[in-house]
């Protein structure tokens, strides 16, 4: 049978394949080791396997075999186990600590060991980072069984020369969400119709984790426990090869690396990585997939520019990250242009690539070890040649934001020191030099103009961290733990008042806890200087004032409540014994008024960006400890908004009818706050909810049309989108939305083409892009000059007694923009303080 006919036969088959469809090549198998089919009591591919069953099977393998041990490296938000099954020969496993030390010697630039071929290669087979791309976790079960139970000489050779770490499910919460859906709608017989419910998950779908984060974008940012746990494991082992298995549209075939050319003009990963090693391994994958008649493609798409993927982060750690994309059956069987694609067929390709990865790594283990050694040595040599010897950074007003940034640096094993002047310094000459570049360097020239994801990721800008490249460094105390960063003095008990500094990132969370405890807190709309129990102190816009005599609690209860808040959030609190300030308005001024406790709702559901909704939910849940009511769009028409004073609408397509639009407008008009982000801000303008405008394309009827090749259309149109770049805005720090900031310019992240025109009201444009706004990332000259430069990033529009806060950009992007989270939190807590002048 020809390969083409074989492919069609496999795709069109409507029967469930026996397990020898996967495993026959690797017989014989040990009889005392249960196969996945024996353990699960169904064949791989007949159903989608729940994560607890996956873990249970791997635990069983570790229990009955001396080739395997299991390790739990964390738990998900929903409490599911994150595990790794380590597989090798019994002899290797009994000496794993010794092998680990030999392996880590290749990652130490100070050592020059040469036993490249004598140490087993370390391989991390990692699966299912996107929960609704399920074939790879099923392949993980087959791979685990094969390496643990097969007596085939080929497999025995592999486990002798490799230590294999199988991470079966990187995203268990998302996987189980999808598994429940697919199994719930599975028919008997199977239904291949693409319109069937089985193939069409409901919002938010299973791609993301509990808080609707894409974990394949989280390796660099490390916001979620799944990523933090994996990174802590990763930096203990530094595997030589790491797989990243995915699925794509059902009409595709199969993709493996090499990828599309990296979009960076001068990628910081070695050329040997993305050319030599990818081509070497690619030849192995092509041969293996040819042998089973599978069609595939390479090079066309999936650039590895962003360093936070599971297939790109290992490239910055001396390893080789490998991306695989399998056309998805989106259920158990689905009709495509090429026939019916089945779940077992998709699993087989992933399983084949898993075994082939180990084969390629073992047969080239000396090369992989030499490459990793050269990678870390070259980090020091490149740093030595650079004029930049380090980066200094810090913030005098916000220790907790600095702490969060340093925590991120340490998680990636970047060396950080405290300098003698109280700031912090990161030297470039260190093994993680390329990660230092990732954190601090910015770019304005690129090889490509169309990106699969972000084109900017200078993490220091995510944190609005003031930093500077320096030609020499003076290292002081080395920072080993971020918990040593924040130091707040104890405060005395006061019978008069307390002041909480609004500049600190954690103060909004403290405010919420105090309001929940029944205390009434005021906010100052002007700076002032007070005589505190610790001396003279200037307080910025937004400082919180807690007058003792006006509370319903005793002075002792108030003091204890404040002590608990300081212990929890590590924020500065000051005792005040007089209302007469040294400078500025006194504590009884009308510029200091009580803050209403936010009662927040957010619209979610079909049409709404689950990513952005999840970022809001995550921020309030995990950092503020504040509940947020998530109202499904399907329930909005009958929802009672009178229970809330704040409504959040993130980017999305809001198909609200005229009655529902009026419902929102009347609610705002009665004195409440609507917060819109991205395309929701465009929606509010398009529906004339607010009297604001967008900057739109100017049509020029005299413009000459220039013919262009049809084949270039996708690239030419694609570059006009904004995949993600960082820009500078000028912020009104006297506006309630700007309270807590000291600098008039801050970085923002833009990954949309929503261009807000500055408000006609001269007091309502809170943040506007500067005349030289570009910091990092790709943007076309047309978008930069015609749209971005004239535009506003944040405006407030009045509706009756209420207001709409319109964000053009996402202040909570990927849970990582500590620098602009405050803008969003100010909108929540201080929204009713905004009185837009006529």
C-alpha positions in Angstrom: 0.0 0.0 0.0 1.3 3.5 -0.8 2.1 5.9 2.0 -0.7 8.2 0.8 -3.3 5.3 0.9 -2.0 4.2 4.2 -2.5 7.6 5.7 -6.1 7.7 4.3 -6.8 4.2 5.7 -5.6 5.3 9.1 -7.6 8.5 9.0 -10.8 6.9 7.7 -10.9 3.9 9.9 -14.0 3.9 12.2 -12.9 1.1 14.5 -10.9 1.4 17.7 -7.4 0.1 17.1 -6.0 -2.7 19.3 -3.1 -1.8 21.5 -0.6 -3.4 19.1 -1.4 -0.5 16.8 0.9 1.4 19.1 3.1 -1.1 20.8 3.8 -4.1 18.5 7.1 -2.7 17.3 8.5 -2.8 20.8 7.6 -6.3 21.9 8.2 -8.3 24.0 6.9 -6.7 27.2 7.3 -7.9 30.7 4.2 -9.8 31.8 4.3 -8.5 35.3 4.0 -4.9 34.2 0.3 -3.9 33.5 -0.2 -2.2 30.2 -2.3 1.0 30.1 -5.2 -1.0 28.6 -5.0 -3.6 31.5 -4.9 -0.9 34.1 -7.5 1.5 32.7 -9.8 -1.4 31.5 -10.1 0.3 28.1 -7.8 0.8 25.2 -5.8 3.9 24.7 -7.8 6.2 22.5 -11.2 4.6 23.3 -11.9 7.3 25.9 -10.1 10.4 27.2 -8.2 9.5 30.3 -8.7 11.5 33.5 -5.7 13.0 35.2 -6.1 11.0 38.4 -6.1 7.8 36.4 -2.9 9.0 34.6 -1.2 9.6 37.9 -2.5 6.3 39.3 -1.0 4.4 36.4 2.4 6.0 36.7 2.3 5.4 40.5 1.6 1.7 39.7 4.5 1.5 37.3 6.8 3.0 40.0 5.4 0.5 42.5 5.9 -2.7 40.4 9.1 -1.8 38.4 12.7 -1.2 39.4 13.0 0.9 36.3 10.9 3.8 37.5 10.4 6.2 40.4 7.8 8.9 40.8 8.1 12.4 42.2 5.5 15.1 42.9 6.8 18.6 42.0 3.7 20.5 42.9 -0.1 20.9 42.9 -2.4 22.8 40.6 -4.8 25.5 41.8 -7.5 22.9 42.0 -5.3 20.5 44.0 -4.3 18.0 41.3 -0.9 16.4 41.5 1.9 17.5 39.3 4.2 14.4 38.9 7.3 13.2 37.0 8.0 9.6 36.4 11.8 9.0 36.2 12.8 6.0 34.1 16.2 4.3 33.5 17.9 1.1 34.3 17.8 -0.1 37.9 21.6 0.5 38.0 21.2 4.1 36.8 18.4 4.8 39.2 20.3 3.4 42.2 23.1 5.9 41.3 20.9 8.8 40.2 22.4 11.3 42.7 25.8 10.5 41.4 24.7 10.7 37.7 23.0 14.0 38.5 26.2 15.5 39.9 28.1 14.3 36.8 25.4 15.8 34.6 25.4 19.1 36.4 29.2 19.4 35.9 28.4 20.2 32.2 26.3 23.2 33.3 29.1 24.7 35.4 31.3 27.0 33.4 34.1 26.6 36.0 34.5 23.0 35.2 35.9 21.4 32.0 34.9 17.7 32.2 35.2 15.7 29.0 33.3 12.4 29.8 30.6 13.4 27.3 29.7 9.9 26.2 29.9 8.3 29.6 26.9 10.0 31.4 23.4 9.1 30.4 21.6 11.9 28.5 18.8 13.6 30.5 15.5 13.8 28.6 12.3 15.5 29.8 9.3 14.2 27.8 6.6 16.8 28.7 3.0 16.6 27.6 -0.4 18.4 27.5 0.3 22.0 28.5 -2.9 22.9 26.8 -5.6 20.9 28.4 -7.8 20.4 25.3 -4.9 19.1 23.2 -5.2 15.7 24.8 -3.4 13.2 22.6 0.0 13.7 24.2 -1.0 12.6 27.7 -2.3 9.4 26.2 1.0 9.0 24.4 2.7 9.6 27.7 1.1 6.5 29.1 2.2 4.5 26.2 5.7 5.9 26.4 6.0 5.2 30.2 4.8 1.6 29.6 7.2 1.1 26.7 10.3 2.3 28.6 9.3 0.5 31.8 8.1 -2.8 30.4 9.7 -3.4 27.0 12.4 -6.0 26.7 13.1 -5.0 23.1 16.9 -4.4 22.6 16.2 -1.0 21.1 14.4 0.2 24.3 16.9 -1.5 26.6 19.7 0.5 24.8 17.8 3.7 25.3 17.1 3.4 29.1 20.8 2.3 29.6 22.0 5.5 28.0 19.3 7.9 29.2 17.5 9.1 32.2 13.9 9.9 31.0 11.7 12.2 33.0 8.0 11.9 31.9 5.8 14.8 32.9 2.4 13.4 31.7 0.2 16.4 32.2 1.5 19.9 32.7 -2.0 21.3 32.9 -4.2 18.8 34.8 -7.0 21.3 35.6 -7.5 22.2 32.0 -7.1 18.6 30.8 -9.8 17.3 33.2 -12.2 20.1 32.1 -11.8 18.9 28.5 -11.8 15.2 29.4 -15.1 15.6 31.2 -16.6 17.4 28.1 -15.3 14.9 25.5 -16.3 11.8 27.5 -19.7 13.3 28.4 -20.6 13.9 24.7 -19.0 10.7 23.4 -21.5 8.7 21.3 -21.9 5.0 20.5 -21.3 4.8 17.7 -18.9 7.7 17.5 -20.2 10.9 15.9 -17.7 12.4 13.4 -19.8 15.4 12.5 -17.7 18.6 13.3 -20.9 20.3 14.5 -21.5 17.7 17.2 -21.2 19.0 20.8 -18.3 16.7 21.4 -16.1 18.7 19.1 -17.3 22.1 20.3 -16.4 22.8 23.9 -18.2 25.5 25.9 -16.4 28.6 27.2 -13.8 28.8 28.7 -12.8 25.5 27.2 -10.0 23.3 28.4 -6.9 25.0 26.9 -6.2 27.0 30.0 -5.6 26.3 33.7 -8.0 27.1 36.6 -7.6 30.8 36.3 -7.8 30.6 32.4 -4.0 31.2 32.0 -2.2 29.8 29.0 0.5 27.8 30.7 2.6 27.6 27.6 3.2 31.4 28.0 4.0 31.1 31.7 7.5 29.5 31.7 9.1 33.0 31.7 6.5 34.8 33.8 5.9 31.9 36.2 2.7 33.2 37.8 1.0 29.9 38.4 2.0 27.0 40.7 2.2 24.6 37.7 5.0 26.7 36.2 6.7 27.6 39.4 6.9 23.9 40.5 8.2 22.9 37.1 10.9 25.6 37.0 12.1 24.6 40.5 12.3 21.0 39.2 13.9 22.1 36.0 16.7 24.0 37.6 17.7 21.0 39.7 18.1 18.8 36.6 18.7 20.9 33.4 17.6 18.2 30.9 19.4 18.1 27.6 16.2 17.6 25.6 12.7 18.8 26.4 9.5 18.0 24.4 6.5 20.2 24.1 3.5 18.4 22.6 0.5 20.2 21.2 -2.4 19.9 18.9 -3.7 22.3 16.1 -6.6 22.5 13.7 -8.2 19.3 12.5 -7.5 20.1 8.8 -3.7 20.1 9.4 -1.3 17.2 9.4 1.7 17.1 11.9 4.4 19.7 12.6 7.8 19.3 14.2 10.8 21.6 14.3 12.7 23.3 12.7 10.3 26.2 13.2 9.8 29.4 11.2 12.8 31.6 11.4 13.2 33.4 14.8 11.8 36.9 14.6 14.7 38.4 16.6 17.4 40.1 14.5 20.1 38.5 16.6 18.6 35.6 18.7 20.3 35.2 22.0 20.1 31.4 21.7 23.0 29.8 19.8 22.6 29.3 16.1 23.7 25.7 16.7 20.5 25.2 18.6 17.9 26.5 16.1 19.7 25.2 13.0 22.1 22.3 13.6 20.3 20.5 16.4 16.8 21.1 15.1 17.8 19.8 11.7 19.5 16.8 13.2 16.5 15.8 15.3 14.1 16.8 12.5 15.7 14.1 10.2 14.9 11.5 12.9 11.3 12.6 13.2 10.8 12.6 9.4 12.2 9.1 9.1 10.0 7.8 11.9 6.8 9.4 10.6 7.6 8.3 7.1 7.7 4.7 8.4 4.1 4.9 9.6 2.8 6.9 6.6 2.1 10.1 8.5 2.2 13.4 6.6 3.9 16.4 8.2 5.5 19.8 7.6 8.2 22.0 9.1 9.6 25.5 9.0 6.5 27.3 7.9 5.0 28.5 11.2 5.4 28.6 15.0 8.4 31.0 15.5 10.2 30.5 18.8 10.9 34.2 19.3 9.1 34.4 22.7 11.3 32.7 25.3 8.5 31.6 27.6 7.2 28.5 25.7 7.9 25.0 26.8 9.8 24.6 23.5 11.8 27.8 23.8 12.7 28.2 27.5 14.9 25.0 27.4 16.9 26.6 24.6 18.0 29.3 27.1 19.2 26.6 29.5 21.6 24.7 27.4 19.0 22.2 26.3 17.0 21.6 23.1 13.3 22.4 23.3 11.2 20.6 20.7 7.7 21.6 19.5 5.2 19.1 18.1 1.8 20.0 16.7 -0.7 17.3 15.9 -3.9 17.8 13.9 -6.6 17.3 16.6 -9.6 15.0 16.4 -11.3 17.4 18.9 -13.0 14.4 20.5 -12.8 10.8 19.5 -13.4 11.0 15.7 -14.0 13.9 13.4 -14.6 14.4 9.7 -12.0 16.4 7.8 -11.2 17.1 4.2 -9.1 14.0 4.2 -11.5 11.6 5.8 -12.1 10.9 9.4 -9.3 11.6 11.9 -9.4 9.4 15.0 -8.1 9.9 18.5 -5.9 6.8 18.3 -4.3 8.1 15.1 -3.4 11.4 16.8 -2.0 9.6 19.8 0.2 7.3 17.6 2.0 10.3 16.0 2.8 11.8 19.4 3.9 8.4 20.8 6.1 7.9 17.7 7.7 11.3 18.2 8.2 10.5 21.9 10.2 7.3 21.3 12.1 9.0 18.4 13.1 11.9 20.7 14.8 9.5 23.0 16.4 7.6 20.1 17.9 10.9 18.7 19.1 12.1 22.1 20.7 8.8 23.0 22.4 8.4 19.6 23.8 12.0 19.9 24.3 12.2 23.7 28.0 13.2 23.5 27.0 16.1 21.2 24.2 17.2 23.5 26.4 17.2 26.5 29.2 19.1 24.7 26.6 21.6 23.4 25.3 22.2 27.0 28.8 22.7 28.3 29.6 25.1 25.6 26.3 27.0 26.1 27.1 27.9 29.7 30.8 28.6 29.0 29.8 30.9 26.2 27.5 32.8 28.5 30.5 34.0 30.5 32.6 34.7 27.4 29.8 36.7 25.8 29.2 38.6 29.0 32.9 39.4 29.2 32.9 40.9 25.7 29.8 43.0 26.4 30.2 46.7 27.4 27.3 46.2 29.8 28.6 44.6 33.0 25.3 44.7 34.9 22.0 46.2 35.6 21.1 48.2 38.6 17.4 48.6 39.7 15.2 49.4 42.6 12.3 51.6 43.7 12.4 53.7 46.9 8.6 53.8 47.3 7.5 50.2 46.7 9.4 47.4 48.3 6.8 44.7 47.6 6.9 45.3 43.8 10.7 45.1 44.0 10.4 41.9 46.0 8.1 40.4 43.3 10.6 41.2 40.6 13.5 39.8 42.5 11.5 36.6 43.2 11.2 36.2 39.5 14.9 36.7 38.9 15.7 34.1 41.6 13.2 31.6 40.2 15.2 31.6 37.0 18.5 31.3 39.0 19.7 34.7 38.1 22.2 36.1 40.6 21.1 39.3 42.4 23.1 41.4 44.8 22.3 44.3 47.1 24.5 47.3 46.3 26.0 49.6 48.9 23.5 52.4 48.1 20.5 50.3 48.8 19.6 49.5 45.2 20.1 46.1 43.6 22.4 44.9 40.9 22.4 41.9 38.5 25.8 41.2 37.0 25.9 40.0 33.4 28.8 37.7 33.9 27.0 34.7 35.3 25.8 31.3 33.9 22.3 32.7 33.4 23.6 35.6 31.2 21.0 34.9 28.5 18.2 35.1 31.1 19.6 38.4 32.2 19.4 39.6 28.6 15.8 38.3 28.5 14.9 40.3 31.7 16.4 43.6 30.8 17.3 44.0 27.1 14.9 45.8 24.7 14.9 45.9 20.9 13.6 48.0 18.0 15.0 46.0 15.0 13.6 42.7 13.9 14.1 40.1 11.3 10.4 39.4 10.9 7.2 41.4 11.2 4.6 38.6 12.0 4.8 36.9 15.3 3.1 33.8 16.7 3.0 35.6 20.1 4.7 38.5 21.8 7.6 40.4 20.3 8.5 42.1 23.6 9.1 40.5 27.0 11.7 42.7 28.9 10.4 41.6 32.3 11.8 44.6 34.1 9.3 46.7 32.3 6.5 44.4 33.3 7.3 45.5 36.9 7.7 49.2 36.0 11.2 48.7 37.4 13.6 51.6 37.0 16.8 50.1 35.8 20.0 51.1 34.2 22.7 49.2 32.3 26.1 50.0 33.8 29.7 49.5 32.5 31.0 48.2 35.8 29.4 46.7 39.0 30.2 46.7 42.7 28.6 43.6 44.2 27.5 43.6 47.8 25.4 41.1 49.7 24.1 38.2 47.5 20.3 37.8 47.7 19.3 34.2 48.1 15.6 34.7 49.1 13.1 37.3 48.1 11.7 37.1 51.6 14.6 39.2 52.8 13.8 42.1 50.6 11.0 43.9 52.5 11.7 45.5 55.8 8.9 47.5 57.4 9.3 49.0 60.9 6.8 48.2 63.6 4.3 51.0 64.4 3.1 52.2 67.7 -0.5 52.2 68.9 -2.4 55.4 68.3 -5.6 56.8 69.8 -5.9 59.3 67.0 -5.2 58.0 63.5 -3.1 55.7 61.3 -1.8 56.4 57.7 -1.1 53.6 55.2 1.2 54.5 52.3 -0.7 53.9 49.0 2.6 53.7 47.1 3.1 50.0 48.0 1.8 47.3 45.6 0.2 45.4 48.5 -1.7 48.3 50.0 -4.9 47.8 48.0 -5.1 44.2 49.4 -4.6 45.6 52.9 -7.3 48.1 52.3 -9.7 45.4 51.3 -8.9 43.3 54.4 -9.5 46.4 56.7 -12.8 47.2 55.0 -13.9 43.6 55.3 -13.1 43.9 59.0 -15.6 46.8 59.2 -13.1 49.7 59.4 -13.8 52.9 57.5 -10.8 54.1 55.5 -10.3 57.5 53.8 -8.1 58.4 50.8 -6.3 61.7 50.3 -6.6 63.4 46.9 -3.6 65.5 47.7 -0.1 64.9 49.2 0.7 66.0 52.7 3.5 65.8 55.3 2.8 64.5 58.8 4.6 64.2 62.0 4.4 60.4 62.6 5.6 58.4 65.6 8.6 57.5 63.5 9.4 61.1 62.4 8.4 63.4 59.6 6.9 61.7 56.6 5.6 62.9 53.2 2.6 61.0 51.9 1.8 60.8 48.2 -1.5 61.1 46.4 -3.9 58.4 47.6 -2.5 57.9 51.1 -5.0 56.0 53.3 -6.2 57.6 56.6 -7.8 55.6 59.3 -9.2 57.9 62.1 -9.5 55.9 65.3 -12.4 57.8 67.0 -14.7 57.4 64.0 -14.6 53.6 64.0 -17.1 51.2 65.7 -14.2 49.2 67.1 -12.0 50.0 70.1 -8.5 51.4 69.6 -7.0 48.1 70.7 -9.1 46.1 68.2 -8.0 48.6 65.5 -4.4 48.3 66.4 -4.5 44.5 66.3 -6.3 44.5 63.0 -3.6 46.7 61.6 -0.8 44.5 63.0 -2.3 41.5 61.3 -2.5 43.4 58.0 1.1 44.5 58.3 2.3 40.9 59.1 0.3 39.6 56.1 1.2 42.2 53.5 4.4 43.7 54.8 3.3 47.3 54.1 4.4 50.5 56.0 1.9 51.8 58.5 2.3 55.0 60.5 0.8 56.1 63.8 -0.4 59.7 64.0 -1.2 61.6 67.1 -2.4 64.9 65.6 -4.5 66.0 62.7 -2.4 69.1 62.1 0.0 68.3 59.3 3.4 69.9 58.8 2.7 70.6 55.1 -0.4 70.3 52.9 -4.0 69.7 54.0 -4.8 68.5 57.5 -6.3 65.1 58.3 -9.8 66.6 58.6 -9.6 68.3 55.1 -12.4 67.7 52.6 -9.6 66.4 50.3 -9.6 63.3 52.5 -12.8 61.3 52.1 -14.0 57.8 52.9 -13.6 55.0 50.4 -16.6 52.8 49.5 -15.9 49.1 49.6 -15.9 47.7 46.1 -18.6 45.2 45.1 -17.4 43.9 41.8 -19.0 41.9 39.0 -17.4 40.8 35.7 -19.1 39.5 32.5 -17.8 36.2 31.3 -18.8 33.6 28.8 -19.0 33.2 25.0 -17.5 36.0 23.2 -15.4 37.2 26.2 -11.7 36.8 26.3 -11.1 34.1 28.9 -7.5 35.1 29.2 -8.2 38.6 30.3 -11.2 37.6 32.5 -8.9 35.0 34.2 -6.2 37.7 34.8 -8.7 39.8 36.6 -10.0 36.9 38.6 -6.5 35.7 39.5 -5.4 39.2 40.6 -8.3 39.7 42.9 -8.2 36.1 44.2 -4.6 35.5 44.8 -3.1 39.0 45.5 -6.0 41.0 46.9 -8.1 38.3 48.5 -11.3 39.9 47.1 -14.3 38.0 45.8 -15.5 38.9 42.3 -18.9 37.8 40.9 -18.5 36.3 37.5 -21.8 36.8 35.6 -22.2 34.6 32.5 -23.4 36.5 29.4 -26.3 34.1 29.1 -27.6 35.3 32.5 -27.0 39.0 32.0 -30.5 40.0 30.9 -31.9 38.8 34.2 -29.0 39.8 36.5 -29.6 42.4 39.1 -26.7 45.0 38.9 -27.9 46.9 42.0 -25.8 44.6 44.2 -22.6 46.0 42.6 -20.8 49.3 42.4 -18.2 48.2 39.8 -18.6 46.2 36.6 -15.6 44.9 34.6 -15.8 44.1 30.9 -12.6 42.7 29.4 -11.9 42.4 25.7 -14.5 40.5 23.8 -17.5 40.6 21.5 -20.5 41.7 23.5 -23.7 40.9 21.7 -25.9 42.9 24.1 -29.2 44.0 22.6 -30.4 47.6 23.0 -32.3 46.8 26.2 -29.2 45.3 27.8 -27.0 48.2 26.6 -29.5 50.6 28.3 -29.4 48.5 31.4 -25.6 49.1 31.6 -25.9 52.8 30.9 -28.6 53.4 33.5 -26.6 51.5 36.1 -23.5 53.6 35.4 -25.6 56.8 35.3 -26.8 56.1 38.9 -23.3 56.6 40.2 -21.4 53.3 39.5 -18.1 52.5 37.8 -17.8 50.5 34.5 -14.3 49.4 33.7 -13.6 48.4 30.1 -10.4 46.9 28.7 -9.2 46.6 25.1 -12.0 45.8 22.6 -14.6 46.3 25.4 -13.5 49.9 25.4 -14.1 50.0 21.6 -17.5 48.4 22.1 -18.5 51.1 24.6 -17.6 53.8 22.1 -19.1 52.0 19.1 -22.4 51.6 21.0 -22.3 55.3 22.0 -22.3 54.3 25.7 -19.8 57.0 26.1 -19.1 60.2 24.2 -15.6 59.3 23.2 -14.0 58.5 19.8 -11.5 56.1 18.3 -8.6 57.0 16.0 -9.6 55.4 12.7 -8.1 54.8 9.3 -8.2 57.9 7.1 -9.5 57.0 3.7 -7.7 58.5 0.8 -9.6 58.2 -2.4 -6.6 59.6 -4.3 -4.2 57.0 -3.1 -2.7 54.9 -5.9 -3.2 51.1 -5.5 0.0 49.2 -6.0 -0.3 45.6 -7.1 1.3 43.0 -4.8 1.9 39.3 -5.1 -1.1 37.3 -3.8 1.3 34.9 -1.9 2.4 37.8 0.3 -1.1 38.8 1.4 -1.0 37.0 4.7 2.4 38.3 5.8 1.6 41.9 4.7 -1.8 41.9 6.5 -0.4 40.1 9.5 2.3 42.6 10.3 -0.4 45.3 10.9 -1.7 43.4 13.9 0.1 44.1 17.2 1.2 40.8 18.7 2.5 42.4 21.9 4.9 45.3 22.4 5.8 47.7 25.2 5.3 51.5 25.0 5.8 54.5 27.2 2.8 56.6 28.4 2.6 59.9 30.2 0.5 59.4 33.3 -1.4 62.0 35.3 -0.2 61.1 38.8 -2.7 63.6 40.3 -5.7 61.7 39.0 -7.2 59.0 41.3 -6.3 56.4 38.7 -2.7 57.5 38.9 -2.4 57.5 42.7 0.5 55.6 44.0 2.8 56.4 41.1 5.7 58.9 41.4 7.0 58.9 37.8 5.1 60.7 35.1 6.0 58.1 32.5 5.4 54.3 32.8 5.6 51.3 30.4 2.4 49.7 29.2 1.8 46.5 27.2 -0.2 46.7 24.0 -1.4 43.6 22.1 -4.4 45.0 20.3 -5.2 47.7 17.7 -7.7 49.7 19.9 -6.7 53.3 19.4 -8.5 55.6 21.8 -8.7 59.3 20.9 -7.8 61.6 23.8 -10.9 62.8 25.5 -12.4 66.2 24.6 -12.5 66.8 28.4 -9.1 68.2 29.3 -9.1 66.4 32.7 -10.2 63.0 31.5 -7.2 61.6 29.6 -5.3 59.9 32.4 -2.5 58.3 30.3 -1.4 59.2 26.8 1.4 57.7 24.7 4.5 59.9 24.6 5.9 61.4 21.5 8.7 58.8 21.7 6.7 55.9 23.0 8.5 52.8 21.8 10.3 50.7 24.4 10.4 47.2 23.1 8.7 45.1 20.4 7.6 45.2 16.8 5.2 47.8 15.5 4.8 49.1 11.9 5.7 52.7 11.2 2.0 53.3 10.2 0.7 52.0 13.5 3.3 53.9 15.4 2.9 57.3 13.8 -0.7 57.4 12.6 -2.4 55.6 15.5 -0.3 55.1 18.6 1.4 58.4 19.0 -1.8 60.5 18.8 -3.7 58.0 21.0 -4.6 57.7 24.7 -4.0 54.6 26.7 -6.4 55.4 29.5 -9.4 57.8 29.7 -12.4 58.3 31.9 -15.8 59.3 30.6 -18.7 60.6 32.7 -22.2 59.2 32.4 -24.6 61.0 34.8 -23.4 60.4 38.3 -21.1 57.5 37.3 -18.1 57.0 35.1 -16.6 54.6 32.5 -12.9 53.8 32.9 -11.6 52.9 29.4 -8.3 51.0 29.1 -6.9 50.8 25.6 -4.3 48.3 26.9 -4.6 45.4 29.2 -3.2 46.4 32.6 -3.2 42.8 33.9 -1.5 41.1 31.0 -0.7 37.4 31.8 -0.9 38.2 35.5 2.6 39.8 35.2 2.1 43.5 34.8 2.7 44.6 38.3 3.6 48.0 36.9 0.0 48.6 35.6 -2.0 46.5 38.0 -2.2 49.6 40.2 -4.1 51.5 37.5 -6.7 48.7 37.5 -6.9 48.4 41.3 -7.2 52.2 41.5 -10.2 52.0 39.2 -11.7 49.4 41.5 -11.1 51.1 44.8 -11.1 54.8 43.9 -13.6 54.8 41.0 -16.1 56.7 43.0 -13.5 59.3 43.8 -13.3 60.3 40.1 -15.4 63.3 39.6 -14.8 64.3 35.9 -15.1 68.1 35.7 -17.5 69.4 33.1 
